[in-house]
Amino acid sequence: MLLEVVSYAGTCLGFVFLTLAIASALYYISEIVEEHTEPTRRVLTRTIYGLIVLFVLLIIFDSFPIKLTLFAIVSHIIYYQNLKTFPFISLSSPAFLASCACVVINHYLWFKYFNDTAVPPQFRYDPNYIPKRRATFAEVSSFFGICVWFIPFALFVSLSASDYVLPTAGKADTSAFAKKHDSEGHTGVAGEPRLRGKAVGLARVVINSIRGYIAMCLNIFGFKTETNHHRLAV
C-alpha cells in the first residue's frame, strides 16, 4: 500500500521535473535564437523545403495517402508565411491562426491514419487478404517529430511577440536634428521605421507569463516571492 503511494509521488515529481527541464530548454533556445535570427530564418526556410520534398518521396516510395500528404504540404506552406515577418509575429494574424489550426488537424489526421487497422469491406471475408504493414513505434514517433511537430515547435521557439516590439514610423523632419533618441536610448532616423524595445521570443513570453501567474498565486496564499518574476528579461 505504501509503495503504491510512493510510486504515485515519484510519478508526479518526475512529471514536474520533466516539465521544468523542457521549459528551461525552451527558454535557453529562445535566447540563442534571439541573437541569431537571420541564420535561424534560413535554416527554417530550407527545412520546410526539405520536408515538402520528403512528403513527395513518401507518396512515391511508401504509398502515403495523397490527399492527406498534400494537406501536410499545404500546412507547411502556411507555416512558411510566418517567416515573411520573421522573427516578429502578430497573435491575431491570419497566418498564425491558420498555422495553429493546421498543427491540430495534422496531428489528428496522421494519428488516425497510423492507428487505422480496419480491414476494407471488400476483403473482410477474403482468407487470402494480407493486411498492410503497420508502422513501428520508432517510425511513427520519428514521422511525428520531424514531419508534424518540428516546424511548428521551431516557429514557437523562434518567433517573437510583436506586442513587445512595436515598429514606429517617424514623420518627415526637416530640422537640423535628423536623428532622434527614444526613451530607451535607441536611435532612429527621421522618416524611417524604428523599433522600440527588444525582440522577445514567444516562448519566453509564455514562460514568463506563467511564472508571473504562479508568483501572483503564491503571494495570494502568503508566500513571499520576487515581484519582478512576471517581467520579461530583455
N, C-alpha and C positions, 0 to 999 in steps of 0.2 A: 504493500500500500504506500509506504513512504517513498520507495524507489520510484513509483509512478509519479508522485508529486515532484520528486527531484527531476525526473525526465521532462515534465512539463515546464518547470522553471528553467532548465537548461535550454529547451527549445525556444522559450521566449527571449532569454538572454542572447542566444545565438542569432535570432532574428533582429534584435535591437543592434547588436554589434555589426551585423552584415549591412543593415540599413545605414548606420553611421559611416561604415567604410565606403559604401557606394557614394554617399553624399560628399564625403571628404575627397574622393577621387574626382567626382564631377566638379567640385569647387576648384581643385588644383588644375584640372584640364582646362576649365573655363578661363582661369588666369593666364595660362600659357597661350591659349588661342587669342586672347585679347591683345597680346603682344605680337602676334604673327598672323594678322588677319588675311593678308593677301596670299601667302603660301597656303593657308587653310582653304581659302576660296578656290584656288587652283586644284588642290587635292580633291575637294568635294565635287567639283565640276568633272574632273576626269573619272572619278569613281562612279558618278551617275552614268557617264557614257559607257564605262566598262560593264556596269550592271545591265544596261539595256542590251548590249551585245551578248551578255551571259544569258539573258532571258530568251533571246532569239536562238541561241545554241541549245538551250533546254528544250525548246519546241522541236528542233531538228533531231537531236540525238536521244532525248528521253521522252518524247511524245507527251510533253506537258500540254494541258488544255489550252487551246489557242485563245479563247475569249478571256479566260482568267489571266493568262500571261500578258495579253495585250492591255488588260486593265492595270496590271502591275507596271507595265512600261509607261502608260499614261500617268500613273501616280508619280513615277519618278520625274516625268516631265513637269508635273505640277510642283514637285519638291524643288526642281531647278529654278522655278520662278522666284523663289525666296532668295536665291543668290544674286538677283539683279540689284538688290539694295543691300547686299551683304556688307557688314555684319549687322545692319540695323533692320528692325522688323516692327511692324505695327500689329498688335494682337488682334485688331479688328479688320485687317486687310483680307481681301478675298483669297489670296494665295495661301496665307497662313491657315485660315479656316478650312479651305479645301484640303490642305495638307493634313490637318488633324483628322478630317473625315476619312481621307484615303488610308491613313495609318490603321484606323479601327476596322474599316471594311476589308482591307488587305489581310489583316491578321485573322479576321473571322473566316473569310473565304478560303484562305490557304489552310487554316486549321481544319476546316470542314473537308477540304479536298484530301488531305493526308489521312484524315480519320474515317474516310468513307470505305467501308468494307462490304457494302451491299453487292449482291450478285445481280447482274442485269436480268430483267424478267425473261428474256428470250433464252437465257442459259440456265434458268433456275433448276430445271429438271434434266439438264444435259449432263450425263455422267462423265463425258469427256472434256467438260469445261475446265480450263486451267485458270484459276484466279490470277489477277495481276499481282505483280510483286509489290509487297509493301515496303516502304522506305524504312530504314533503321532509325533508331533514335538519334544517332550521330548525324545522319543525313538530314533529318527533319530539323534538328536544332541548328545545324550549320546553315541550312537554307534560310530559316527564320532570322538567324543572327546577321547573315550577310545580305540577303535579298529583301528582307521585310523590315528589319529594325535598324540596320546600320545607318542609313542616310537620315531617317527621322531623328535618331539618337544624336548623330553628329550635328545636325542642324540645331537641335535643342541646346547642345553644349556650346555651339559656336555663335549663334545669333545673339544680338544684343537687343535689349528692350529699348524701343525708341522713346519711351516716356522719360528715360534718363539721359538721352542725348537729343537735345532739341535743336534742329537747324534753324538759324535765324538769318534773315536776309536784311542787310543794312541798306538804307536808302542812299541814293547817289549823293555824294558830299563833295562840293567844290571848294571847300575851305582849305586852309593850309594844312590842317590835320587830316591826312588821308588814311591814317591808321588809328584805330580805337582800341582801348583796352576794356575788357568787360570786368565785372566784379570779381572774377576768379583769376584774373591775371592773364587771360588768353588774348591773343592779338588777332584782329580780323581786319581785312582790307575793306574799305567802304564800298558798298555796291556788290559785294560778293558774299555768298553764304558762309556763315561761321557756325562752329559747333560750340555749344555751351555745355560744359561739364566733360565727363569722360565716359567712353563706352563701357557699359556694364553688361556682362554676359547674362543671358536669360536664365541660365542655370543658377548663377549667383543670386539673381533677383529672387527666384523661387526659394532657394535655400535660406537666404537672409530673411525673407518674409515669414517662413516657417519658424525660424529662430526667434524672430520678434514676437510671433504669436505665442510660442511656448514661454518666452520670458514674461509676457504680459499675464498669462495664466498663472505662472508661479508667483508673480507679485500679488495677484489677487488672493492667493492662498497663504500669503505671508512670507514667502521665500524671497530673500533679497537677491536680486540679480542685477547685472550691469544694465544701465538704462539705454545704452547705445547699441545693444545687440541687433536692433532692427535696422540700424543704419547700414548703408551699403559701403563696403570698403572700396575706395577709389584711390 
